[in-house]
Amino acid sequence: FKLALSGDVGIGNNIVIDSSEKETSNKEQKTPPPSPWLQCLANLLLAKQQHHNRNTTSSSSSSLKAENFYSPYITSLPESFETIHSWTTDQIETTLGGTALGRAVLADRQAKTTRGMYNTRIRPFLNDAFDDSSQVTWDDFLWASQCISTRGFHVQNDANDTRNTTADRDSGDGTAPVAKDNDTRTTRNDYNGPFLLPAIDLLNHSTPQKCTTLRRSVDDSDGSFFVMTAERRLSRGDEVMHSYGDSLNASQLLRTFGFVPWDVCLSVANGWRDDECGTAGGCTAKRTVVCTPAVISRNEIVEGCREVAFEKKKNGIELGCPDVDETSWDASQCWEAKTDFLCKSQLVSEDLLISHPINDDVLHEIVTCCTIMLLPNKEALDELFEDGVSLLDESVVLQDFYLGHLICRSLLSVVQKCMAHYDTTATASSLVEDRKELAVLLSNYSGGVTEKRQIEGLTIKIEEKHCLEMLRRKVLVWLKQLIDDGEEDCSDGEDQFKRGLVSDEGCGSKRIKLF
């Protein structure tokens, strides 16, 4: 396939036919070099504008025909897409409410971040690139950006490595668009995409059934071209499939390509196998992508710690730690100083991805954040990090009965509040109820766009809530271990201690109901 739109070209009237052709812009560069994505977007819009001009003029000059080489391809492209840009704000609030993707898109629309970037960075570039940029509108920009997002290919170049390897572009937080995942190729061309490739961009996505690999080859006599290679034997009538990315989660696929794979929705509705996604249920459905992670902000953890610290001070509640004078441990003290230290140390990210299984580094960030905020004073903070500022692991929770209880109680509160974000109605729903609802939607699906979006949104919600539930269980395991270890110091009120119930004078102090 030699017909390719790419960003590896000059701007103006120059559009390449194959990716090895490079031309110099006939306009003076007035701004810093644009990104490859922006160059590709400009060339796509230019091709569309020329196609439009061709259809609205009676001229039959050969020059006009030459300028519209891409008209057949432009005609083949869809007029609208199913990415998140096409969803109404109401649909996002009701269907993706509480999810990281939903919150990110709503925040972007409220602050008009994308629109602002378009006005300040993209529009000026288009003004320089086009003879008449007035024909290019905001809607044209959205169309072109979605076209590249859903149909663009990337390849990865490494001058020192000519092996064919998979280029993995995971955006991390589940909210940033990613490009189709393809193998590398031997080449001397440093440009790695995006490419718009007619015909092969029609291939549907499948991870378990993928049967093709995209490669880019360089021939000294014939230039650079793309080759789609079969990875396994294909019979007549088989659908040719291609993987858009083996490590993409449901949220990334929806934002970038406008869909969540049906097999993912089915497996989420039925539950996952313990060895694949860590939850009970006994389902043998094969997981083809990773679970969409939930997002807990650092501020949410700090707020959870603050509520526990100040509630304890207000109500005089004691946890019954045998070796600590609880009246001297006031976690509400030096709150501003501890908050300031937490921010300046940069130990904890502003947003934490709660995946399953949870990443150890993320877990350590959570523990570190809670520990800093729940220490009794600045002196204890300085002593803890006297050998250098670094992340703390869960041993901090398990080695200190009192601090461990404060951390566990704070995290349980944080998870509970994060779970509540997903409830867009007055009635909270459990994971079991969510899965039942998803199963009903799947069984009654008739092909409507609204139904499709409900299914996709609920699938992402369940995956995120599942990750939060796994964090909650992790905290409860810590809490049980603290209680079991504490039995050695407790001879009275053993039953109350195990249950975490408030008793009169168990172990010489009151007990707080933790769960």
N, C-alpha and C positions, 0 to 999 in steps of 0.2 A: 504494500500500500504506500504509494508515494504522495498522495494528496494529503497535505497536513498544514494546518494553521498552527503557528507557534509564536512565541515571543522572541525568537532568535532572529529578529529582523529589524530593519530600520523603520521609523515611523513616517507616515505620509502616504504615498501611493504604493509603497513597497510591501508586497505580500509574497511570501515564499511558497513554492510548490512542494519542494522537499526540504527537509530540515538542514541540509548542508549548505543551502544557498544563503549567503549573507550579503546585504546591500547597505550602503551608507545612507543615512537619512539626508534628504535634500533640504531639510530645515535645520537651522542652527540650534544646538542644544542649549536651552535656556535654563533648565533645571537639572538637579542631580540625576544621574542615570536611573531610570525607572526600574522597578522590579520586573522579572520575567513574566509574572502573572499580569501586571499592568500592561506590558507590551502585548501580550497575547490578547488581553481584553480589548485593547485599542484596535488591533488588527481584525478581530472578530467584528467589532462594531463598524469598522471601515468596510469590511466585506459586505455586511448587512446594508450599510448605507448605499454602497454602489449597486447592490442588487435592487434596492428600492428605487434608485434613480433610473435603473435600466427599465423597470416596469412602469415608470411614470413619464418616460420620454419616448418620442417617436423616432428618435435618431437611430440609425442602423450602422453607424460608423464602426470600422474595425477596431479603433482604439477603445470605444466604449465596450465592445464585446470582449476585448482582451482584459479590460479592467474587471470584468465580471466572471472571471474564471470559476469563482467559488459559488456562483448562483445556485447550481444544483445542490450543493451541500447546504447552503443557507436554507433553501426550500425544504430540505429534509429534516431540519431541526424543529423540535416542538415549539409551540408558541407560549406554553406555560409549563411550570415544573411543580413537583410536589415537595420541594424542600420547605423548611420552616418559614421561609420568607413569604410563602403563599398562604400561610395560616393566618386567620384573623386573630386579633388580640383576645377576643372572647374564647376562641377555641383553645388558645394556649393556656389561658387562665383555668378553664374547666378541665382540659384534657392533660395538660402538662404541669398543672399547678403544683408547686413544691419541688419539682425536679430541678436539677442543676441547669439543664437545658432551658426549661421554662423560665426560671428566674433570670438567666443570662439574657434571653431574648427580650423579655419584658423590660429589663433594666436598659437594654440597648435602645428599645423603642421609646422609653420614657425620656432618656437622656439624649436621644437622637444622635448616638455616637457614630453609627455607620453613615448617616446622612451628613454629619459634620465632617467626617473623613473624606467623603465624596466631594464636598464643597471646597475643602482646603487643600486636598492632595491630588484627587483624581480628576476633578473638573479642570483645574489649570493645565494639567498634562494633556487632556483631550482638546482643550482650546488650542494648544500649540501643535497638536498632531493632525488636526483636521482643518481643511480649508474653510469649511462651514460647520462648526461644531454646534450650531444652534439646532441642528437636526437631531442631535443626540440628547435624549431626555433621561431623567432619573429612572423611569421605567425601563428604558433601553439598557442602562447600566445594570439594573437588577436582573434583567433577562440574560445579559452576557455573563455576569458573574455566576449565575446559576447554571448556565450552560457549561462553563468551565468547571464548576464544582462537580456537576453530575457526570460529565463526559470527558473531562481532561485526564490525560495519562502523564505520569512522571516516570523517569528512569533515573538511576543513580550512577554517576560517573566516578571512577576511581582510577587515576592514571597509573597507579601502582598495582592494581588488581583487575585482571581481565576475566576473572571467573564470573559466571552467571549466578548472582545471589539475589534473594528477595529484598527489595527496598521497603523497610517497615517505617511508616510515618504515623505513629500514634500521637494524637494531640494531648493525652494525659488527663485533663479534667473532664472529658466527655462532652465538651461544648464546642471546640474549634473544628472547622472543616478540615478534612484530610483528602489526599488525592488517591486515585486508584493505585493499587499496589502491583508493581511489575518487576520483572527481572532486569538486571543490568545487562549491559552488552559491551563488547569490545569496541571502543571508539576513540577517536582523537578529538571529538567535539565535546566541549565542556558544558554545553547547555543541556539541562536535564528536565526541562518541562516548565509549564504544562504544554502538552500537545493535544490538539483536537484531530482525531483520526477517523475519517469516514469509514463506515461499514463495521469496523471492529468495535466501535463504541455502542453497537447494538447488542453486544453479548450480555446476557443476564449474569447476575452475581450468584456464585455458589462456592462455599468453601469445601465441603466434602465431595462435591461432584465436579470440581474445576478440572478442566482438561486441556487448557491452553496456557502458553507462556508467551508474553510479548517481548521481543528482542529488537534491538536496533543495531544495524550492521553498517559498516563503512566499506565502500568499494572505491578504490582510487579512480576507476574509470567511470563508475556509475553513480557516484555520490553516496549520500546517506539515505537509508530506507529502513522501514519497519517490517518485521516478519512475525507472524503469529504461528507458533509451533504447537502441534498436538503433543500432549504429555502422555497420552495413552491411546490405544487403538479405538477409533471411532467407527461405528457402523452407520449404514445409511438410515436416516431418520432420527439419529441421536441429536439432541440439542447441544450445541457448542456453548460451554459455560466458561466463565472466567472469574477469578477471585479478585474483588476490589480491595481486599486487604484481610489477611487471616486473623489479625489481632484487633479488629475494630469491634466496638460494642454497639448495642442497639441505638444509643443516643448519637454516636458519631455517624452511623449509617443513615439515620433519619435526617440529621442536620446537613450532611454532605450530599447524600444521594437521594433523599426523599422517601425512604422506605425502611421498614424493619423486616428482615427475612421471616417468612411464615413459619419456618421450622423453629425459629427462636421463640416466636409468640406461643406456639404449641407447647414447647418444652417448659416455658415459664408457667403456662396455665396448669400443666400437669405436675410441676415440681421437678427438681433436678436430682440426679444421683448423688449420693454422699461424696463420692470420690471425684465428682466433676464440679460441683458448685457448693458442696458443703452443707446441704440441708436435708432433712429427713423427708421421706415420702415414698421411697422405693421406686421412683420412676426411672426407667432405663433410657429415656430420651437423650440422645447424644447432643451435647452442647457444642455448637459450632463457632461461637464467639464468646468473648469474656463478658462477665456481668458488668452492667453499667454501674460505675461507682457512685455512691452518694457523696455529697460535699458538706463538710462541717467547717465553718469558719473559725478562725482563732478567736474572734470576738464572741462567738457563741459559747466557746469553752470557757473563756474568761468570765462571761456572764453567769454560766452555771456554777463556777467556783465562787463568784461573788455572792450569789444567793445562799449557798451553803454556809459560807463564812459569816455573813451578816445575820442569817437566821439563827445560827448557833449562838452568836453574841446576844441577840435580842431575846431569845427564849431560854438561854442558859442550859442548853441541852448538852449532856455528856455522853460519850461513847463507851466509857468504861474501860479505858486503857490502864492496865495495872502499873505501868512504869512512867506515866506522864502526868504531871500536874496540869490537868486540862484547863484550869482557870488561868494559867499563865500562857497557854497556847491560844492566842487570839489571831486567827487568820485574817481578820478584817483590818489589822494594823498595817500601816505603811502601804496601803493599797495602791496609791498613785506611784510610789517608788518602785513597787514590784511590777506594775504595768509598764512603767517607763523602761525598766531593765529588760522586760520581755520583748518589747518592740526594738530597742537598740541592739540587743544581742543577735537578733535575726535568727535565732535558733528554730523558731516555729513559723511555718509558712502562713500566709494570710488565709489561704483555703487549703484544707486537707482532704485528699481523696480517700474515702473509706471504701476500699475494694474488698472482695472476698476471694481468696484469703487476704486478710489485711496485710499491707506492706509493713515490714518490721520498722523501717525508718519512720513511717507515718505514726505507728504506734508509739515509738520513742518520742516523737514530737508532741503527741497528746499527753503522755506521761510528764514530759518536761514542762509543758505549759501548766498543767494542774499543780505540779510540785511547786513551781515558782510562785503561783498565786495563792497557795494554801499554806506557805510557811508563815510562822508567827511574827517575824520581824526581819528587818534588813540585815541584821547581823547573821541570822541563820542563812540567809541568801548568800551573803559574802563567803561564809564558811563552806557552803555546799560547792561553790565554784572557785574556791581558792586556788585550785591546781589548774584552772583554765575553764573556759566556757565550752561545754560540749553537751550533747544530748544525753538524757538519762534513760535507762531501760526500765522494764517492769519490775525489776528487783527492788526499786524504790517503793513500789506499792506493797510488795510481799514481805519486805523486811521490817516495815514500820507499821505496827497495828493501827495506830491512831491516824497517821497521815494517809495510810492506805484506805481506811474507811472514808475519810474526807474525799479522796480522789474518786473512789468508787461511787459514792453518793452523788458527786458533782456530775460524773459522766452519765450515770443513769438518768439524771434530770435532763442533761443535754440531749441524749438520744430520744427521750420521750417528747421533748419539744420539737425536735427535728421530724419525728414521725408525724406530729400534728400538722406540719406544713403541707402534707400531701392531702389532707382532708379538705376538699373543696365544698363539702356539704356539712350540714350540722351534725351528722352522724359519723363518728370515726369508724373506720373499717380495719379489720385485721388482715394479715397476709392470706389467711385461708379464705376469707370472704372475697378478697381481691382476686384470687385465683379462680374462684367459682364464677365471679362476674366475667372475667376474661374468657373462661371456657364457654359461657353462654353467648358472649359476643362473637366468638369464633364459629360456634355452631350455627348461629343465625345470620352470619355474614352473607350479604347479597351483592357485594361489589360496589357499594356506595362509598364516596369519598369521606363523608362524615363518619361512617362505620369504621373505615380503615384507620382514620386518625384516632378514633376512640381506642381501637385495639392497640395501635402503636404507642399511644400515650400511656395506657394502663400497663403495657408490658414494661416500659421504662420505669414507671412508678414502682412496680413490684420488684424489679431488680434492685433499685436503690434502697427500698425499704428492707429488702432481704439483707443487703450489706449492713445496714444499721442494726438489724436484728442480730446479725452475727457479732457485731461489736458489743451489743448489749450482753450477749451470752458470754463473751470473753470477760467482760467486767464482772459478771456474776460468778464466773469461775475464780477470779481473783478474790472476790468477796467470800466465797465458800472456803478458800484456802486460808484466808485471814481468820475466819471463824474457827476452822479446824485447828489451826496453830494456836489460837487464843484459848482453847480448851485447857491447855496445860496450866494456864494461869487462873482458871476459873473452876472452883469446886462447887459453887452454888448456882442455882438458876440455869442449869445446863440446857434445858429444853428451850427456855426463853432466849438464851444466847444464840442457839442454833437457828431459831426462827427469826431472830432480829426483832423481837417484839419488845414494846415498852413494858418493863416490869418495875416492881417497887424498889427493891434493893439488890438486884442480882449482881454478884461480884462486887458489891459495895458501891454501885453507882447505877444511874438510870440507863436504860437501853433505848436506842432510837430505832424506829421502824425504817429499815433501809430498802426493803423490797417486799 
